[in-house]
Amino acid sequence: MTSPASGASSTADLPDYAPVPQSAFGVAVNEQGYYVGRVERNLYWVTDGVYQSAFLTTPDGVVLFDAPPSIGGNIRRAVDEMAAAEGVSNKVTHLVYSHHHADHGGAASLFGGDVVRIGHEETRRLLLRDNDPARPVPDVTFADTYTLEVGGERVELAWHGPNHSPDNIYIHFPDHDTLMFIDVVNAGWVPIYNLNLSDDVIGYMAAPPIALNYSWSHMISGHLGRLATRDDVALHQQYIADIEASSREALQTVDPTPYYMRYADNFWAGLKAHLDTVTDRAAEPIIAKYTGVLAAADIEVFTRTTTFAIMQSLRLDYGPSGPVHP
Ligand SMILES: [Zn+2]
């Protein structure tokens, strides 16, 4: 198949990128393609190297947090392995959705019909809309906060406004020194396109300080092969703050007039030339600064699309969108 973006007819024509920094690499997966590790005590995380899931083993059953389809049946294997090692039941009794997206919840139906499913009320609404049999709707929902208590363990769920998605929640394990917060920070890596395919730019940028406001040492961030630290969140914040500052400066310094004059009555052509120039000017120093620091910083389309989204949010959410006609 031909790539529409590059016109490349074979993978041999695809570009090379900077080496992935060692700090971005995580655990090795086993022969079945997964790794399961202890976060603290009876809280475990599972990864296939790209996606992450988590579970708590308790005397009353297993509580599962997200079920990415890419890990799929390996979640069951990981639960069985750790429940046997702990000498507790391997029965999954509860499943918590972090948000409604299929790539984090699309294996939810593997765990049978008698599982108590818990999620934000917006997760329920969106799953009813999407009508996907692989993601049964949560029966237990909440608006702001919910305390889940199973087998003597406590988990605090909270919604602090839209960010990556309208329904993305914070899952705090106060007795395991851990926060699970999905699809905002990629430990050691840049966000992919458009701030990790996020809906709400302001909400996405506001989320890391909320995450850091919780007490934790380990963060389960949903992607790639290792847990995140508070330093990973801080580095992510710096990357985003640099893009915001750079976008603000480019918006102020690029004169739009020549671009609109060049295309005369084709207003959209002038707009494209203007905003592409602002995006290029804002993104270039960020790509240079973070290449070798955050993996995939030199996949330019990631930083460019994130820069474009932030630059548009600066215009449209914060304003001004442009000069006021005299
Ligand atoms: Zn998502």
Boltz pocket constraint, residues with backbone or C-beta under 6 A from the ligand:
constraints:
  - pocket:
      binder: B
      contacts: [[A, 99], [A, 101], [A, 104], [A, 164], [A, 165], [A, 183], [A, 196]]
      max_distance: 6.0
